[in-house]
Amino acid sequence: MSLPPAKRLSLRPKPSLNKKVRAASGSDSLPKKPALLAKVKGKQRAVDSPEPAAQKQKKIEVSVSDPSSSKSLPTSFKLIAGSYEKLLYGLEGTVSVDSSSCSFHLNPIFIFPAHVSCIKSVAASPHGGKWLATGSADEIIKVWDLRRRKEIGGLMQHQGSITHLEFPSRSYLLSASEDGTLCLFRARDWAVLRELKGHKGRVNSVAVHKSCKVALSVGKDRTLRMWDLMRGKGSASTKIGKEAELVRWSVDGTIFAVQTQNIIDIYSTDMELLHSITHPSRLHDVKFCKRVAGDGEVLLAGAEDKKLSVYDVPKDRTKPPTIIAEMVGHGNRVKAVDTIEVALPEGASRASTILVCTISSDGKIRLYDMAVLPARLPAEGEKMQLQSVAEYDTKGTRLTCLALADGNVDTGATTNGKRKREVHDEEDEDAEGDFGSQDEVDGDGDEGSGSDEDE
């Protein structure tokens, strides 16, 4: 499919994100006149279609509220993990209380081969977790309905392996590929709203700001690029002199991290390098996370040393982050990390907590409770050892990517006056769908068994 080429990015020595984040305060609409994707049934290619005249004046709204302050917390969650063996794992996470002590459980709900090549990225829509997107080396983005457990179809916009998927909100999906492009899809009808071009080579990672107005991307061309999602075009780029593998925004959106091998560079929104951290081991994933006890944030870093290191991120930005704890238990490299905030059952010592999930090349999925991390910082040089609260063993599957999604949500309240989310809406209808059960892959654990090498 051919789309109008995006305008060339302007080069600026120190482009500022502050203006972009605060811009368009009176308008949250994305670009009009998109190239539409025919309604997906199976594996169909995108086709150009003019926008109906009756819809030309209709605005496409993007929520810019802080999700943490507007949504009801889920009482359970879903965990989705992809693998080199093409298998997609789906687990349900639940919480129970016994004498004010919380117990966490991970139970499989589906395991099946989802692609014809290794799965490289997964993403779940926030605020209800209805949609699941999976990207593979087969160049296809598959869309699934997590509630009904059915495949919706395949998006074939890219001409290269899918490297990154992210839902900025429950209404939009952003993808990146080895073909050097980013694509913005609308979840209502999976229309291609914009194809963003600018990188010369593979795009490795994308991060969307909490306002949903600005995104950052890094790639093989050794540049850090800024995208204006409101206008659907690039706004600036800067050379960083190395091929970055990941870019991540902080929870409050005031800083971001760029990871390259064992280096984590911390930047301000003005693109000013604040700190450069050398991790003791080769890194595979990093993610900012809120504290449960106390205020502020931490930076989680999964690496070859089989641990998830916890960096304290001082509010004083002149002070560098330091390791204060380690989440241990894996027997091989930690490949990916994700977090989710859940409501705890009645009788628990607190109303909610934040769970940290990790996957490893040892085939195990582990769950950690952030509430165990105390507000008080340990003495200099000391590191707390945090044990997992639950685990699931895939029996040697080489896991590659991870996503967490909301499970059951208390729908007794509305969200900012908007209509209720029908979380249980036809949830059990067509439950058999296209998703496989655990029994379908019994005996397939040896598939693709070889050396665990990164692609």
C-alpha positions as CSV (number, residue, x, y, z in Angstrom):
1,M,0.0,0.0,0.0
2,S,1.2,3.4,-0.8
3,L,0.6,6.4,1.4
4,P,1.5,10.1,1.0
5,P,5.1,10.5,2.1
6,A,5.6,12.2,5.4
7,K,7.5,15.5,5.4
8,R,11.2,15.3,6.1
9,L,12.2,15.9,9.7
10,S,13.9,19.1,10.5
11,L,17.3,18.9,12.2
12,R,17.8,20.9,15.4
13,P,20.8,20.8,17.8
14,K,18.6,20.6,20.9
15,P,14.9,20.3,20.0
16,S,12.7,20.8,23.0
17,L,9.8,18.5,23.8
18,N,8.2,20.9,26.3
19,K,6.4,22.9,23.6
20,K,5.3,19.7,21.8
21,V,3.9,18.2,25.0
22,R,2.1,21.4,25.9
23,A,1.0,22.2,22.4
24,A,-2.5,21.9,21.0
25,S,-4.1,22.4,24.4
26,G,-7.4,23.1,22.8
27,S,-7.4,20.3,20.3
28,D,-6.7,16.6,20.7
29,S,-7.6,15.5,17.1
30,L,-5.2,13.5,14.9
31,P,-4.8,14.4,11.2
32,K,-7.8,14.1,9.0
33,K,-8.0,12.5,5.6
34,P,-6.2,9.3,6.5
35,A,-5.6,6.4,4.1
36,L,-8.1,3.8,5.4
37,L,-7.6,0.1,5.9
38,A,-10.4,-2.1,4.6
39,K,-12.1,-3.8,7.5
40,V,-9.8,-6.7,8.4
41,K,-11.1,-10.2,7.9
42,G,-8.2,-12.7,7.9
43,K,-5.0,-11.5,6.2
44,Q,-6.0,-8.6,4.1
45,R,-3.8,-5.8,2.8
46,A,-4.4,-2.1,3.4
47,V,-6.2,-0.4,0.5
48,D,-6.7,3.3,-0.2
49,S,-10.2,4.5,0.3
50,P,-11.4,8.1,0.3
51,E,-13.0,9.3,3.6
52,P,-16.8,9.6,3.3
53,A,-17.9,13.2,3.0
54,A,-20.2,12.8,6.0
55,Q,-17.3,11.9,8.2
56,K,-14.9,14.6,7.1
57,Q,-16.0,17.0,9.8
58,K,-15.8,14.4,12.5
59,K,-12.9,14.8,14.9
60,I,-10.8,11.9,15.9
61,E,-10.4,12.3,19.7
62,V,-7.3,11.2,21.6
63,S,-7.6,11.0,25.4
64,V,-4.8,13.0,27.1
65,S,-5.9,12.4,30.7
66,D,-3.6,10.7,33.2
67,P,-4.7,7.1,33.2
68,S,-3.6,6.5,36.7
69,S,-6.0,9.1,38.0
70,S,-9.1,8.4,35.8
71,K,-9.5,4.6,35.6
72,S,-10.8,2.0,37.9
73,L,-8.1,-0.5,38.8
74,P,-8.5,-4.1,37.7
75,T,-8.9,-6.8,40.3
76,S,-7.1,-9.3,38.0
77,F,-4.9,-9.1,35.0
78,K,-3.8,-11.0,31.9
79,L,-0.2,-11.7,31.0
80,I,0.8,-12.4,27.4
81,A,4.2,-13.6,26.3
82,G,5.6,-14.4,22.9
83,S,8.5,-16.7,22.0
84,Y,11.0,-17.8,19.4
85,E,9.0,-21.0,19.0
86,K,6.1,-18.9,17.6
87,L,4.0,-19.8,20.7
88,L,1.8,-17.2,22.3
89,Y,1.2,-17.7,26.0
90,G,-1.8,-16.2,27.8
91,L,-2.0,-16.3,31.6
92,E,-4.5,-15.0,34.1
93,G,-3.2,-13.3,37.2
94,T,-5.4,-13.3,40.3
95,V,-5.0,-12.2,43.9
96,S,-6.4,-13.8,47.1
97,V,-6.2,-12.7,50.7
98,D,-5.6,-14.9,53.7
99,S,-5.2,-13.2,57.1
100,S,-4.4,-9.8,55.5
101,S,-1.6,-11.5,53.5
102,C,-1.9,-11.5,49.7
103,S,-1.2,-14.5,47.5
104,F,-0.7,-14.1,43.8
105,H,-1.5,-16.8,41.2
106,L,-0.7,-17.3,37.5
107,N,-2.9,-19.7,35.6
108,P,-2.7,-20.5,31.8
109,I,-5.7,-19.7,29.7
110,F,-4.3,-20.2,26.2
111,I,-1.1,-21.5,24.5
112,F,-0.9,-21.7,20.8
113,P,1.3,-21.0,17.7
114,A,0.2,-17.5,16.7
115,H,2.6,-16.7,13.8
116,V,4.7,-18.6,11.2
117,S,7.9,-17.0,12.5
118,C,9.2,-15.9,15.9
119,I,7.1,-13.4,17.9
120,K,9.1,-10.2,18.4
121,S,6.6,-7.8,20.1
122,V,3.2,-7.9,21.9
123,A,1.0,-5.1,23.2
124,A,-2.3,-4.9,25.0
125,S,-4.7,-1.9,24.9
126,P,-5.0,-0.1,28.3
127,H,-8.1,0.7,30.3
128,G,-9.9,-2.6,29.9
129,G,-7.5,-4.7,27.9
130,K,-9.8,-5.6,25.0
131,W,-7.2,-5.6,22.2
132,L,-4.1,-7.6,21.8
133,A,-1.6,-7.0,19.0
134,T,1.3,-9.3,18.2
135,G,4.2,-8.6,15.8
136,S,6.5,-11.1,14.2
137,A,9.4,-11.7,11.8
138,D,6.8,-12.7,9.3
139,E,6.1,-9.0,8.8
140,I,2.4,-9.3,10.0
141,I,0.7,-7.6,12.9
142,K,-2.1,-9.8,14.2
143,V,-5.0,-8.3,16.2
144,W,-6.8,-10.3,18.7
145,D,-9.9,-9.8,20.9
146,L,-8.7,-10.8,24.3
147,R,-12.2,-10.9,25.8
148,R,-13.7,-13.2,23.2
149,R,-10.3,-14.9,22.6
150,K,-10.7,-14.5,18.8
151,E,-8.4,-13.4,16.0
152,I,-9.6,-10.3,14.4
153,G,-7.2,-10.2,11.4
154,G,-3.8,-9.3,10.2
155,L,-2.3,-5.9,9.3
156,M,0.2,-6.1,6.5
157,Q,1.2,-2.5,6.3
158,H,4.9,-3.1,6.9
159,Q,7.5,-4.7,4.6
160,G,9.9,-5.9,7.3
161,S,9.9,-7.6,10.7
162,I,7.8,-6.0,13.4
163,T,10.1,-4.6,16.0
164,H,7.8,-2.7,18.4
165,L,4.0,-2.4,19.2
166,E,2.4,0.1,21.6
167,F,-1.2,1.2,22.3
168,P,-0.9,5.0,23.3
169,S,-4.5,4.7,24.3
170,R,-7.2,2.0,23.9
171,S,-8.2,3.7,20.5
172,Y,-4.9,3.7,18.7
173,L,-2.0,1.3,17.9
174,L,1.5,2.4,17.0
175,S,3.9,0.0,15.3
176,A,7.5,0.1,14.2
177,S,9.4,-2.2,11.7
178,E,12.7,-3.0,10.2
179,D,11.4,-1.3,7.0
180,G,12.2,2.0,8.8
181,T,8.6,3.2,9.2
182,L,6.1,3.7,12.0
183,C,2.4,3.2,11.4
184,L,-0.5,4.6,13.4
185,F,-3.7,2.6,13.3
186,R,-7.2,3.4,14.6
187,A,-8.6,0.6,16.7
188,R,-12.2,1.3,15.8
189,D,-11.8,0.0,12.2
190,W,-8.0,-0.6,12.0
191,A,-7.6,2.3,9.6
192,V,-4.1,3.4,8.8
193,L,-4.1,7.0,9.9
194,R,-0.5,7.8,9.1
195,E,2.7,6.2,7.9
196,L,5.7,8.0,9.5
197,K,8.9,7.9,7.6
198,G,12.2,9.4,8.6
199,H,14.5,6.6,9.9
200,K,17.1,5.3,7.4
201,G,17.0,1.6,8.4
202,R,15.5,-0.5,11.2
203,V,13.4,1.2,13.9
204,N,14.3,-0.5,17.2
205,S,11.9,1.1,19.7
206,V,9.2,3.7,20.1
207,A,7.9,5.5,23.3
208,V,4.7,7.6,23.5
209,H,4.5,10.4,26.0
210,K,1.7,10.2,28.6
211,S,-0.1,13.1,26.8
212,C,-0.4,10.9,23.7
213,K,0.8,13.9,21.6
214,V,4.6,13.2,21.3
215,A,6.5,10.0,20.5
216,L,10.2,9.2,20.4
217,S,11.9,6.5,18.4
218,V,15.4,5.1,18.0
219,G,16.9,3.0,15.2
220,K,19.8,1.6,13.3
221,D,20.6,5.0,11.8
222,R,21.9,6.1,15.2
223,T,19.3,8.9,15.5
224,L,16.7,9.9,18.1
225,R,13.6,11.1,16.4
226,M,10.7,13.1,17.8
227,W,7.2,12.7,16.2
228,D,4.2,15.0,16.5
229,L,1.3,12.5,16.7
230,M,-1.3,15.3,16.6
231,R,-0.2,16.3,13.1
232,G,1.1,12.9,12.1
233,K,4.6,14.0,11.1
234,G,8.1,14.2,12.4
235,S,9.1,17.3,14.2
236,A,12.9,16.9,14.9
237,S,15.8,14.5,15.1
238,T,19.2,14.4,16.7
239,K,22.2,12.1,16.2
240,I,23.2,10.2,19.3
241,G,26.3,8.5,17.8
242,K,25.2,5.0,18.6
243,E,22.5,2.5,17.7
244,A,20.1,2.7,20.6
245,E,18.0,-0.4,21.3
246,L,15.3,1.1,23.6
247,V,13.7,4.4,24.5
248,R,11.4,4.7,27.5
249,W,9.5,7.7,29.0
250,S,9.3,8.1,32.8
251,V,5.9,7.7,34.4
252,D,5.6,11.5,35.0
253,G,6.8,12.3,31.5
254,T,9.6,14.6,32.6
255,I,12.6,12.5,31.6
256,F,13.3,9.5,29.3
257,A,15.9,6.8,29.0
258,V,17.8,5.6,26.0
259,Q,19.4,2.1,26.3
260,T,22.4,0.8,24.3
261,Q,23.9,-2.5,25.2
262,N,24.9,-1.9,28.9
263,I,24.5,1.9,28.9
264,I,21.4,3.8,30.0
265,D,21.4,7.5,29.1
266,I,18.9,9.7,30.9
267,Y,17.6,12.8,29.0
268,S,15.4,15.7,30.0
269,T,12.6,16.8,27.7
270,D,14.9,19.4,26.3
271,M,17.1,16.6,24.9
272,E,19.8,17.4,27.4
273,L,21.8,14.4,28.6
274,L,21.5,14.3,32.4
275,H,23.3,11.1,33.2
276,S,24.9,8.2,31.5
277,I,24.8,5.0,33.6
278,T,27.0,1.9,32.9
279,H,25.1,-1.2,34.0
280,P,27.2,-4.2,35.3
281,S,25.8,-6.4,32.6
282,R,24.4,-6.4,29.0
283,L,20.8,-5.0,29.1
284,H,17.7,-6.3,27.4
285,D,14.9,-4.2,28.7
286,V,14.3,-1.1,30.9
287,K,11.1,0.4,32.3
288,F,10.2,3.2,34.7
289,C,7.8,2.3,37.5
290,K,6.0,4.2,40.3
291,R,6.8,3.3,43.9
292,V,4.1,1.8,46.1
293,A,5.8,2.7,49.4
294,G,6.8,6.4,49.3
295,D,6.8,8.8,46.4
296,G,8.8,9.0,43.2
297,E,9.9,6.4,40.6
298,V,12.3,3.6,40.0
299,L,13.9,2.4,36.9
300,L,13.8,-1.4,36.3
301,A,16.6,-2.9,34.2
302,G,16.6,-6.5,33.0
303,A,20.0,-7.9,31.9
304,E,22.3,-10.9,31.2
305,D,23.1,-11.2,34.9
306,K,19.8,-13.0,35.5
307,K,18.5,-10.2,37.7
308,L,16.1,-7.3,37.4
309,S,18.0,-4.3,38.9
310,V,16.0,-1.6,40.6
311,Y,17.4,1.9,40.2
312,D,16.2,4.7,42.5
313,V,15.5,7.8,40.4
314,P,16.0,10.9,42.6
315,K,13.7,13.8,42.3
316,D,16.8,16.0,42.2
317,R,17.7,15.4,38.6
318,T,21.3,16.4,39.2
319,K,21.8,13.2,41.2
320,P,22.3,10.0,39.1
321,P,20.1,6.9,39.6
322,T,21.6,4.2,41.7
323,I,20.8,0.5,42.2
324,I,19.0,-0.1,45.5
325,A,17.5,-3.5,45.0
326,E,17.6,-6.6,42.8
327,M,14.7,-8.9,41.9
328,V,16.2,-12.3,41.7
329,G,15.1,-15.9,40.9
330,H,15.7,-16.4,37.1
331,G,18.3,-18.8,35.9
332,N,19.1,-17.0,32.7
333,R,19.0,-13.6,31.1
334,V,16.0,-11.4,31.8
335,K,14.5,-10.6,28.4
336,A,11.6,-8.2,29.2
337,V,9.7,-6.5,32.0
338,D,6.3,-4.9,32.3
339,T,4.2,-3.5,35.2
340,I,0.6,-3.2,36.1
341,E,-1.4,-1.6,39.0
342,V,-4.1,-3.8,40.5
343,A,-6.7,-3.4,43.2
344,L,-6.4,-5.8,46.1
345,P,-9.3,-7.8,47.6
346,E,-11.1,-6.6,50.7
347,G,-9.2,-7.6,53.8
348,A,-5.8,-6.8,52.4
349,S,-3.5,-4.4,54.2
350,R,-3.6,-1.9,51.4
351,A,-6.1,-0.9,48.6
352,S,-3.8,-1.6,45.6
353,T,-0.3,-2.5,44.6
354,I,1.9,-2.5,41.5
355,L,3.1,-5.8,40.1
356,V,6.3,-6.3,38.1
357,C,6.4,-9.2,35.7
358,T,9.6,-10.5,34.0
359,I,10.3,-13.2,31.4
360,S,13.6,-15.0,30.9
361,S,15.4,-17.2,28.6
362,D,15.1,-19.9,31.2
363,G,11.5,-20.2,30.2
364,K,10.0,-18.9,33.4
365,I,7.7,-16.0,34.0
366,R,8.0,-14.4,37.4
367,L,5.9,-11.9,39.3
368,Y,7.1,-9.4,41.9
369,D,5.3,-7.1,44.3
370,M,6.6,-3.5,44.3
371,A,5.1,-3.0,47.8
372,V,8.0,-5.1,49.2
373,L,10.4,-2.3,48.2
374,P,10.5,0.1,51.3
375,A,10.4,3.8,51.0
376,R,13.6,4.2,52.9
377,L,16.7,3.9,50.8
378,P,19.3,1.3,51.9
379,A,22.8,2.3,53.1
380,E,25.2,3.2,50.3
381,G,26.4,0.0,48.6
382,E,23.7,-2.2,50.0
383,K,21.2,-3.9,47.7
384,M,18.0,-5.6,48.8
385,Q,17.2,-9.0,47.3
386,L,13.5,-9.2,46.3
387,Q,12.0,-12.7,45.7
388,S,9.1,-13.4,43.3
389,V,5.6,-13.8,44.6
390,A,4.5,-16.1,41.8
391,E,5.9,-17.9,38.8
392,Y,4.9,-20.0,35.8
393,D,7.2,-22.4,34.0
394,T,6.9,-22.8,30.2
395,K,9.2,-25.8,30.3
396,G,12.1,-24.3,28.3
397,T,10.3,-22.1,25.8
398,R,12.6,-19.2,24.8
399,L,10.4,-16.2,25.7
400,T,11.0,-12.9,23.8
401,C,8.4,-10.3,24.6
402,L,5.8,-9.5,27.3
403,A,2.6,-7.4,27.8
404,L,0.2,-7.0,30.8
405,A,-3.5,-6.2,30.3
406,D,-6.3,-5.4,32.6
407,G,-8.5,-8.3,33.7
408,N,-11.8,-7.8,35.5
409,V,-12.6,-4.2,36.4
410,D,-15.1,-2.9,38.8
411,T,-17.5,-1.2,36.4
412,G,-19.6,0.4,39.2
413,A,-18.2,3.8,38.5
414,T,-17.8,5.8,35.3
415,T,-14.5,7.2,34.0
416,N,-14.6,11.0,34.0
417,G,-18.3,11.0,33.2
418,K,-17.8,8.8,30.1
419,R,-19.8,5.7,29.4
420,K,-18.9,2.5,31.4
421,R,-16.6,0.0,29.9
422,E,-18.5,-3.2,29.3
423,V,-15.7,-5.4,30.5
424,H,-17.9,-8.5,30.9
425,D,-19.7,-7.7,27.6
426,E,-20.1,-11.0,25.8
427,E,-16.9,-12.1,27.4
428,D,-17.8,-15.7,27.3
429,E,-19.5,-15.6,23.9
430,D,-17.6,-17.6,21.3
431,A,-15.0,-18.3,24.0
432,E,-13.6,-21.1,21.9
433,G,-12.7,-18.6,19.2
434,D,-9.4,-19.0,17.4
435,F,-7.3,-19.2,20.6
436,G,-5.7,-22.6,21.4
437,S,-5.9,-24.3,24.8
438,Q,-2.9,-25.6,26.7
439,D,-3.6,-29.1,25.5
440,E,-3.1,-28.1,21.8
441,V,0.6,-27.6,22.3
442,D,1.4,-30.3,24.8
443,G,4.5,-32.1,23.4
444,D,5.5,-29.1,21.4
445,G,7.9,-27.7,24.0
446,D,10.9,-29.1,22.1
447,E,10.0,-27.1,19.0
448,G,12.8,-24.8,17.9
449,S,15.1,-26.0,20.7
450,G,18.5,-24.6,19.9
451,S,20.9,-22.1,21.4
452,D,19.2,-19.2,22.9
453,E,20.6,-16.4,20.8
454,D,19.2,-12.9,20.2
455,E,18.1,-12.0,16.8
